[in-house]
Amino acid sequence: MPNRSLYLAAYDIRHPKRLRKALIVLKDFASGGQKSVFECYLSNQEKDELLSRISDVMDLSDDRFLIVPLNQHAVRVLGIAVMPMDPDFFFIG
């Protein structure tokens, strides 16, 4: 398994058609998330692929995408939240 780091990825896509496409892209990489914010465990290659695929979907003059590396030891969850974890495998289909 590649060495993966935890990232928080978020988008603000203004057109419904691009929004649906962005959601499909993010779900290919996310291990958890809600609405337009996703927890993603990514290797460097997976991060580059995500950035490439999401930029193909976006209108760079109108939409926004943010990816932030998280220190896994500093992550805190409250309420019914579940700690993010790198799954053994991803199903893409």
N, C-alpha and C positions, 0 to 999 in steps of 0.2 A: 504494500500500500504506500502511495506517495506521502511525503511529509506535508501535512496540511496545517494551515493556520486559520483561526476563526476571524471572519470579517462580518461586518454589518453592512448590508447593501440596501439602498433605498432609491426609489425613483419618483419623479413627478412628470408623468407623461400626459400631455394635454388633449390628445386626440384619441377617441375610443378605440379605433382600429390599431393604432400604435400601442396603446395601453394593453390590449389583449396579447399582442405579440411580445411585449416586454414581460408580461406575466409568464408566458410560456418559456421564455429564455431563462428567467430567474428560477422557475421551478425545476429546471434541469440541474441547477447548481445548489439549491437551498436544502438545508436540513431542517429548517423550521422557519416560521415567519407568519406575518399577519398583514393583510391589506397590501401596502406597498413597501414594507420593511421586512428583510429576510436575513436569517443567520446562515452564513455560508462557510463551510470548511473548504478551503481551496489551496491547492499547490500553486506554485508560481505559474505553471503552464495553464492550469484551470482558470486562474485569475486573468491571465492574458486572453484566453479564449472567451471568457465572460465579457470582458471589456470590448473585445472585437465584435461579438454577436450583439451586444446591447447597443453599440454605436451604429450598427447596421439598421436597427429598428427605430432609433431616435431621429427626431428632427433637432439637430444640435443647436439651432437658433431659437428653439421654443421649449425644449424638454430639458430635464435635469436628471443626472444619475450620480449617486454618491456611494463610494465604497470605503469603509473605514476599518483598519485592522484593530482587533480587540485583544487585550491582554487576557488570556483565558483565566488567569489566576485572580483577576480583579472583577470578573463578572459576578454580579449579584442579581438574584431574581426574587420577586415578592409575590405574594398571593398564590394563585394556583399555577404560576409559571413553572416550567420545567427547565432545568439547566441545559443549555445547548450541548450536544455531544456529536462527535464525528461518527457517523454510522459506518458499519462494516462495509456496506455497499450502497450504491445508488441504483434505483430502477429508473431507466429512461425509456419511455415507450409511449 
